[in-house]
Amino acid sequence: MKFINILLLSVLSLGIIAETSEQYTYRAEFFFGDIKEGKSYEDVKAQNMEYQNFLEEHDLKYGRSLFVPIWSGERKYDIIEYGYWPDGQEQYREWGAYMNEYPAWAAENSEFNEEIVDTKRSVSMRGVRARGIRIPQEERDRFKFVDFARCSFKAEGNIDKLLDLNARIEAKEIEMGNRAGYGMHYLIPYRGVGADAGYDYIRMIHYYSAEKRSELISTWGDFMDMMENEGLLAEYNSYATCDPQSTYRVEWLYNTFNN
């Protein structure tokens, strides 16, 4: 039941929070797998980039990224292929085209005759951007850091309260003037994950460049002082608890829509 309540709140909250922070919902999918023998990361990227041509020819809204583990504990997969849509409608449009139209398109246009990644596991999630401060595109690295943590709600916590809190944190960070260069998202599983998953949502924090990641560490003390003085840290700790983070390298490949 907690999963159901979270999903409903993630949709209902958007209209309330968007006035104070750039928050939006979307759908996402993760494919966990191993790169086949004799192939490389660049081969995986090339195959994924080729699919962009199909998307654009069919007016489909979809984005794609690749995650490679850096510090992730026991390493179970070589790579994670990550996809996302602006909403559920576009999710099923894209998947429908992939199942019914892509095979014929690939037979005529693809330079690949097999999948390069041997997929072991896949999940779909509902996502919401909670907070963050962007930097110009030209200042962003090709390869970026991204942190993941499994989180669970406490008795008083829910996604609605977290989004409201994050909007207020972001406003304070903007006032500080030295916290740009990251985005925080919450991902709620709803396909491919059992009821005994052991967590309620995934917290994903991505950084636009290594330089900005370093700067954010250097201002961490000031940020935590602000969080404590404003009562925001205590509020967050009353809503949820998160496991230690795992860190990946991410390359954002393309996006055929705007978010």
C-alpha positions in Angstrom: 0.0 0.0 0.0 2.9 2.4 0.7 4.0 2.1 -3.0 0.5 3.0 -4.1 0.3 6.0 -1.9 3.7 7.2 -3.1 2.7 6.9 -6.7 -0.5 8.9 -6.2 1.2 11.6 -4.3 4.0 12.0 -6.9 1.4 12.9 -9.4 -0.8 15.1 -7.2 2.2 17.0 -5.8 3.5 18.4 -9.1 1.0 21.2 -9.5 1.6 22.5 -5.9 5.4 22.4 -6.0 6.1 23.6 -9.5 5.4 27.2 -8.4 8.5 27.3 -6.2 10.9 24.8 -7.9 11.5 23.3 -11.3 10.0 20.0 -10.4 8.5 17.6 -13.0 7.4 14.0 -13.2 8.5 11.5 -15.9 8.8 7.7 -16.5 12.1 5.8 -16.5 13.5 2.4 -17.2 16.8 0.7 -16.3 18.4 -2.3 -18.1 21.2 -4.0 -16.1 23.6 -6.1 -18.1 27.0 -7.3 -19.2 28.8 -6.2 -22.4 29.3 -9.2 -24.7 32.7 -10.6 -25.2 34.7 -8.7 -27.9 32.6 -5.6 -27.5 33.2 -2.3 -25.7 31.5 0.6 -24.2 31.9 2.6 -27.4 30.0 -0.3 -29.2 27.2 0.0 -26.7 27.1 3.7 -27.2 27.0 3.4 -31.0 24.1 1.0 -30.9 22.2 3.3 -28.6 22.9 6.4 -30.7 21.6 4.6 -33.8 18.2 4.1 -32.1 17.9 7.9 -31.9 17.5 8.0 -35.7 14.5 5.7 -35.4 13.0 7.8 -32.6 13.3 11.0 -34.6 11.8 9.5 -37.8 8.8 8.3 -35.8 8.4 11.5 -33.7 8.9 9.6 -30.4 9.9 11.3 -27.2 12.6 9.4 -25.4 16.0 9.9 -23.7 18.9 7.6 -23.2 22.0 7.5 -20.9 24.6 4.9 -19.9 25.8 4.2 -16.4 29.1 2.5 -15.6 29.9 1.5 -11.9 32.7 3.3 -10.1 32.1 2.7 -6.4 29.1 0.4 -6.2 30.0 -2.4 -3.8 29.8 -5.9 -5.3 29.8 -5.4 -9.0 27.0 -7.4 -10.6 26.7 -5.7 -14.0 29.0 -4.0 -16.5 26.6 -1.4 -17.5 23.1 0.1 -17.0 21.2 1.4 -20.0 18.8 4.1 -18.7 15.8 5.4 -20.7 13.2 8.0 -19.9 10.0 9.6 -21.3 8.1 12.8 -20.3 5.0 10.8 -19.3 3.3 7.4 -19.4 1.6 8.1 -22.7 5.0 8.6 -24.5 6.3 5.5 -22.7 3.8 3.2 -24.3 4.0 5.0 -27.7 7.7 4.4 -27.8 7.5 0.8 -26.6 4.7 0.1 -29.1 6.8 1.5 -31.9 9.9 -0.5 -30.7 7.9 -3.8 -30.6 6.0 -3.3 -33.9 8.0 -1.0 -36.2 11.6 -1.1 -35.1 12.4 -4.7 -36.3 11.6 -3.8 -39.9 13.4 -0.4 -39.6 16.5 -2.1 -38.1 16.5 -4.7 -40.8 16.9 -2.0 -43.4 19.0 0.6 -41.5 20.9 -0.9 -38.6 24.6 -1.8 -38.8 24.2 -4.2 -35.9 22.8 -7.8 -36.2 22.5 -8.4 -32.4 22.3 -6.7 -29.1 25.7 -5.8 -27.7 24.5 -5.9 -24.0 23.3 -9.1 -22.5 20.5 -7.8 -20.3 20.1 -9.6 -16.9 17.4 -7.5 -15.2 15.1 -4.6 -16.0 12.8 -2.3 -14.0 10.5 0.7 -14.8 10.1 3.6 -12.4 8.1 6.8 -11.9 10.5 9.7 -11.5 10.3 13.2 -10.2 12.9 15.9 -10.3 13.1 17.2 -6.7 15.6 20.0 -6.9 18.8 21.2 -8.5 20.6 24.1 -10.1 21.8 23.7 -13.7 24.9 25.1 -15.4 25.3 26.1 -19.1 25.6 23.1 -21.5 29.1 24.2 -22.6 30.4 23.8 -19.0 29.2 20.2 -18.6 31.5 17.2 -18.8 31.0 14.3 -21.2 31.3 11.8 -18.4 29.7 12.8 -15.1 29.2 11.5 -11.6 25.9 10.2 -10.4 25.0 8.8 -6.9 22.3 6.4 -6.1 20.8 5.5 -2.6 17.9 3.3 -1.6 15.6 5.2 0.8 12.6 4.3 2.9 9.9 6.5 4.4 9.5 7.0 8.1 6.0 7.1 9.6 5.6 10.8 9.0 7.2 10.8 5.5 5.7 10.8 2.0 6.8 12.1 -1.4 4.5 15.2 -1.1 6.4 16.4 2.0 9.8 15.6 0.5 9.0 17.7 -2.6 7.8 20.6 -0.6 11.0 20.4 1.5 13.2 20.2 -1.5 11.7 23.3 -3.1 12.6 25.2 0.1 16.1 23.8 0.2 16.7 24.8 -3.4 15.5 28.3 -2.7 18.0 28.6 0.1 20.8 27.2 -2.1 20.0 29.8 -4.7 20.4 32.4 -2.0 23.8 31.0 -1.0 25.0 31.5 -4.6 27.6 28.7 -4.6 25.5 25.5 -5.0 25.1 25.2 -8.7 25.9 22.1 -10.8 23.6 19.2 -9.7 20.2 17.7 -9.9 18.3 15.5 -7.4 15.6 13.0 -8.5 13.4 10.5 -6.7 12.6 7.2 -8.6 9.7 5.1 -7.4 9.7 1.5 -8.8 6.4 0.2 -10.2 7.3 -2.5 -12.8 9.8 -5.3 -12.4 10.3 -4.9 -8.6 8.6 -7.1 -6.0 6.6 -5.9 -3.0 9.5 -7.0 -0.8 12.1 -4.7 -2.5 13.2 -3.4 0.9 13.0 0.3 -0.1 10.4 2.9 -1.1 12.3 5.0 -3.6 15.7 5.6 -5.1 17.5 8.9 -4.6 19.5 9.9 -7.7 21.9 12.9 -7.6 23.8 13.7 -10.8 26.5 16.3 -11.2 27.1 18.3 -14.4 30.9 18.3 -14.1 33.7 17.1 -11.9 34.7 20.7 -11.2 31.2 21.4 -9.9 31.2 18.2 -7.8 34.4 19.4 -6.2 33.0 22.8 -5.5 29.9 21.4 -3.9 32.1 19.4 -1.6 34.0 22.5 -0.6 30.7 24.3 0.3 29.2 21.3 2.1 29.9 22.7 5.6 28.1 25.9 4.8 25.2 24.0 3.3 24.9 21.7 6.3 25.0 24.8 8.6 22.2 26.3 6.6 20.2 23.1 6.8 20.6 22.8 10.5 19.9 26.5 11.3 16.8 26.6 9.1 15.4 23.3 10.6 15.5 21.7 7.2 17.9 18.8 8.2 15.7 17.8 11.2 12.6 17.9 8.9 14.3 15.7 6.3 15.4 13.2 8.9 11.8 12.9 10.2 10.6 11.9 6.7 13.0 9.3 5.4 16.2 7.3 5.9 18.6 6.3 3.1 21.3 3.6 2.7 24.9 4.5 1.8 25.3 5.8 -1.8 26.8 4.0 -4.8 28.6 6.1 -7.4 28.5 5.6 -11.2 29.8 7.3 -14.3 27.1 8.6 -16.6 27.0 9.8 -20.1 23.8 11.4 -21.3 23.5 10.4 -24.9 20.4 12.1 -26.3 17.0 13.4 -25.5 14.3 13.8 -28.2 12.2 16.1 -25.9 13.1 19.1 -23.8 13.2 18.0 -20.0 
